[in-house]
Amino acid sequence: MNSVEILSKLEEIVGKDFASNKKEDLYIYSQDPGASIPRPVDYVVMPESVEEVQQIVRYANQEKIPIVPMGGGLTLSGLVIPVKGGIVLDMKRMDEIYEINEMSRYALIGAGVTTGQLLGYLDENHPRLQPPVPDAPPSATIAGNALIHGSGYLSQKFGDHGAMINGLEVVLPNGEICKLGSCALSDSWFTRGPLPDFIGLFTSSFGTMGIITKLSIKLFPKPKMRDIVFGLAKDPKILPPLINKITHTDIAEDLLLGIQDKPDWMKGYVFIIVYITGETQGELDSKLKILKKFYRKGEARYMKVPPRISEIFLEKPQFAAKAADFRKGGGFEYVGSFIPLDKIPEIIEIGSKISLDHDIVPTMGARLIGKGHSAMFFISYSFNRADPEDVANARDALHETDKAVLELGGIPWKAELAGQKLILEKLDPNYKFLLKTIRNTLDPNGIMNPGNWEVE
Ligand SMILES: Cc1cc2nc3c(=O)[nH]c(=O)nc-3n(C[C@H](O)[C@H](O)[C@H](O)COP(=O)(O)OP(=O)(O)OC[C@H]3O[C@@H](n4cnc5c(N)ncnc54)[C@H](O)[C@@H]3O)c2cc1C
């Protein structure tokens, strides 16, 4: 079939307004806000229903056209830019909020529901509940974020967002619908198990195993009050025992680290940012008191900040966005990596060195995940989008960081193509065997986001 016939079939499925192969429509889908080199896209299609997704997948199989599912397209690591052309399946129209279950605390939503949309909906209709959302722009989707093991302000307490998926409705690569979790045998989407856990197949697999059309995500009680406590550490070596101590208690809702060489007053310090919550001011006061004691005994310093600063940080942690413009031209991409707590001092040293070697202002940070079980540590590299050499410099720094993280025993998170290759080189051979076998079985025509997680 030629491209005119393919487009006409896609238009027949989703309607003329929601399929295109016009250059001006494809342009934005051929790139993302990170440092990846743009790659060509052949079609963009925006389905509205699971039946439309099924028809598209069946047709793509018949014609052997690659499909890349996309939410907000905001990972920064180029994950929704097709590697081998084909269709970008933009899920934004599947944005229905089907159910908010107050009793079992979950939201059943379409894959196109954005974090901003769910936050707004809950604020208005269920103000005592809060969803697991990242600090990403509000157009990021709940599905896209949970599917890459994203993290947010609830992750210190409850784990990464992949762990918060209760159930999925998936269109498999053969076009069949599969339900996973309690929804596979009940009308209630309240839990993921106890069943053989295949939801994991669809997380961090970057759209290579199927297309998620619906998901149930856990919701959490929203505390009445929230405050922020800043600490300062000069020597990164004190961080693992101090964080271990804090996360041994129920004091911190969220725990972040920030390390930046700019502005000058930040240089040489690690900023420890702890969010505390409670039902009363008394509860917050007692948490603050204990934290101050931990800081004192852990050789860190409590840092009192003006209410104006607290308010800004309570709205959203500020580091990444400000750092993005260090080089002007507004570009930044980071290697986020999952590392064990005790590696934090080492990774700070590595991040500083790679940044300075690339003439980039060191900008790093971390978010604790699951009560100190791991940390998502990011090393961010800013670049001038208007200067191709500068973008290449950032790409080089990112690649070096991926290598260093793997050497350290960490795992690069939402890794871009080059990072995925490095991971695969190091991965246990039987893990690779499983990955390849499952993928070939589910997707014999290799249409699902080919080029990603490709085992030789
Ligand atoms: C300023 C800034 C701050 C950020 N802060 C955070 C943060 O605090 N925490 C965090 O976790 N991330 C953060 N991010 C990274 C990223 O933006 C988020 O993780 C975001 O939520 C990803 O969601 P998305 O909808 O953009 O996903 P996309 O980029 O659209 O997709 C992510 C992956 O999931 C796949 N996918 C998407 N939808 C489907 C589907 N329906 N079926 C199958 N596969 C699918 C895609 O193919 C891709 O591989 C930040 C990014 C920026 C720019």
The ligand as an SDF file (V2000), in Angstrom:
LIG
                    3D

 53 58  0  0  0  0  0  0  0  0999 V2000
   10.4190   19.9120   33.9670 C   0  0  0  0  0  0  0  0  0  0  0  0
   10.2430   18.4160   34.0620 C   0  0  0  0  0  0  0  0  0  0  0  0
   10.1150   17.8370   35.3120 C   0  0  0  0  0  0  0  0  0  0  0  0
    9.9500   16.4570   35.4280 C   0  0  0  0  0  0  0  0  0  0  0  0
    9.7930   15.9280   36.6720 N   0  0  0  0  0  0  0  0  0  0  0  0
    9.5300   14.6130   36.8040 C   0  0  0  0  0  0  0  0  0  0  0  0
    9.2680   14.0570   38.0960 C   0  0  0  0  0  0  0  0  0  0  0  0
    9.2630   14.7320   39.1160 O   0  0  0  0  0  0  0  0  0  0  0  0
    9.0120   12.7320   38.1630 N   0  0  0  0  0  0  0  0  0  0  0  0
    8.9580   11.9450   37.0540 C   0  0  0  0  0  0  0  0  0  0  0  0
    8.6690   10.7620   37.1760 O   0  0  0  0  0  0  0  0  0  0  0  0
    9.2230   12.4490   35.8340 N   0  0  0  0  0  0  0  0  0  0  0  0
    9.4980   13.7440   35.6730 C   0  0  0  0  0  0  0  0  0  0  0  0
    9.7430   14.2560   34.4250 N   0  0  0  0  0  0  0  0  0  0  0  0
    9.8550   13.3310   33.2720 C   0  0  0  0  0  0  0  0  0  0  0  0
    8.5510   13.1150   32.4630 C   0  0  0  0  0  0  0  0  0  0  0  0
    8.0440   14.3260   32.0460 O   0  0  0  0  0  0  0  0  0  0  0  0
    7.4740   12.4180   33.2200 C   0  0  0  0  0  0  0  0  0  0  0  0
    7.9010   11.1780   33.7000 O   0  0  0  0  0  0  0  0  0  0  0  0
    6.1640   12.2650   32.4280 C   0  0  0  0  0  0  0  0  0  0  0  0
    5.1750   11.9730   33.3640 O   0  0  0  0  0  0  0  0  0  0  0  0
    6.1160   11.2140   31.3970 C   0  0  0  0  0  0  0  0  0  0  0  0
    4.7550   11.1210   30.9840 O   0  0  0  0  0  0  0  0  0  0  0  0
    4.3390   11.4130   29.4830 P   0  0  0  0  0  0  0  0  0  0  0  0
    2.8490   11.3930   29.3920 O   0  0  0  0  0  0  0  0  0  0  0  0
    5.0240   12.5990   28.9660 O   0  0  0  0  0  0  0  0  0  0  0  0
    4.9120   10.0730   28.8340 O   0  0  0  0  0  0  0  0  0  0  0  0
    5.3970    9.8320   27.3430 P   0  0  0  0  0  0  0  0  0  0  0  0
    6.7160   10.4850   27.1360 O   0  0  0  0  0  0  0  0  0  0  0  0
    4.3330   10.1550   26.3810 O   0  0  0  0  0  0  0  0  0  0  0  0
    5.5790    8.2480   27.3810 O   0  0  0  0  0  0  0  0  0  0  0  0
    6.4880    7.6220   28.2380 C   0  0  0  0  0  0  0  0  0  0  0  0
    6.6920    6.1690   27.7880 C   0  0  0  0  0  0  0  0  0  0  0  0
    5.4880    5.4450   27.9820 O   0  0  0  0  0  0  0  0  0  0  0  0
    5.0080    4.9250   26.7350 C   0  0  0  0  0  0  0  0  0  0  0  0
    3.5610    5.1200   26.7290 N   0  0  0  0  0  0  0  0  0  0  0  0
    2.8910    6.2830   26.9100 C   0  0  0  0  0  0  0  0  0  0  0  0
    1.5700    6.0540   26.8540 N   0  0  0  0  0  0  0  0  0  0  0  0
    1.4130    4.7370   26.6110 C   0  0  0  0  0  0  0  0  0  0  0  0
    0.2870    3.8920   26.4250 C   0  0  0  0  0  0  0  0  0  0  0  0
   -0.9480    4.3710   26.4820 N   0  0  0  0  0  0  0  0  0  0  0  0
    0.5010    2.5790   26.1910 N   0  0  0  0  0  0  0  0  0  0  0  0
    1.7570    2.0710   26.1420 C   0  0  0  0  0  0  0  0  0  0  0  0
    2.8540    2.8220   26.3050 N   0  0  0  0  0  0  0  0  0  0  0  0
    2.6820    4.1320   26.5380 C   0  0  0  0  0  0  0  0  0  0  0  0
    5.6860    5.7230   25.6510 C   0  0  0  0  0  0  0  0  0  0  0  0
    5.8270    4.9850   24.4570 O   0  0  0  0  0  0  0  0  0  0  0  0
    7.0330    6.0300   26.3070 C   0  0  0  0  0  0  0  0  0  0  0  0
    7.9040    4.9560   26.1490 O   0  0  0  0  0  0  0  0  0  0  0  0
    9.9220   15.6300   34.2700 C   0  0  0  0  0  0  0  0  0  0  0  0
   10.0500   16.2230   33.0160 C   0  0  0  0  0  0  0  0  0  0  0  0
   10.1970   17.5910   32.9000 C   0  0  0  0  0  0  0  0  0  0  0  0
   10.2960   18.1720   31.5250 C   0  0  0  0  0  0  0  0  0  0  0  0
  1  2  1  0
  2  3  1  0
  2 52  2  0
  3  4  2  0
  4  5  1  0
  4 50  1  0
  5  6  2  0
  6  7  1  0
  6 13  1  0
  7  8  2  0
  7  9  1  0
  9 10  1  0
 10 11  2  0
 10 12  1  0
 12 13  2  0
 13 14  1  0
 14 15  1  0
 14 50  1  0
 15 16  1  0
 16 17  1  0
 16 18  1  0
 18 19  1  0
 18 20  1  0
 20 21  1  0
 20 22  1  0
 22 23  1  0
 23 24  1  0
 24 25  2  0
 24 26  1  0
 24 27  1  0
 27 28  1  0
 28 29  2  0
 28 30  1  0
 28 31  1  0
 31 32  1  0
 32 33  1  0
 33 34  1  0
 33 48  1  0
 34 35  1  0
 35 36  1  0
 35 46  1  0
 36 37  1  0
 36 45  1  0
 37 38  2  0
 38 39  1  0
 39 40  1  0
 39 45  2  0
 40 41  1  0
 40 42  2  0
 42 43  1  0
 43 44  2  0
 44 45  1  0
 46 47  1  0
 46 48  1  0
 48 49  1  0
 50 51  2  0
 51 52  1  0
 52 53  1  0
M  END
$$$$
